[in-house]
Amino acid sequence: MPNSATTRSSTYSPPNNPRGTPRTGRIVTLLTGKGHGFIRLPNAREVYFHRADLQAGTAFNDIRIGDAVCFELLEDAVSGARALRIARQPSTA
């Protein structure tokens, strides 16, 4: 009977964890029922984000239109630009 055990490589391959370019912007659209929205960059470009893209400690229900945020901008040739690891910026007031 042939050996059906699989051989494993000793090299570690981390899970796909895309990283983007650090950016800042403001929340301009929130579709709370759908769980996503858009962030406007300083150059007026708008970028999509999903509630799953928020950093730990940032709740989707706590962000508001007009909030300043920092995030990583991931440019994807297939699905388009997306904001990742979004966090509210502390207010300077």
NORKA-V335263 format. One line per field, one symbol per residue. phi: phi as a letter, one per 30 degrees, with the letter a starting at -180 (. if undefined). Layout:
# NORKA-V335263
phi = ???
This chain:
# NORKA-V335263
phi = .ddcddccdddccdddbdccddbbabdcbbcddcibabccdedidcbdbceddddejccedcdbdjddbcacccccddcjdbcbhdbddddcd
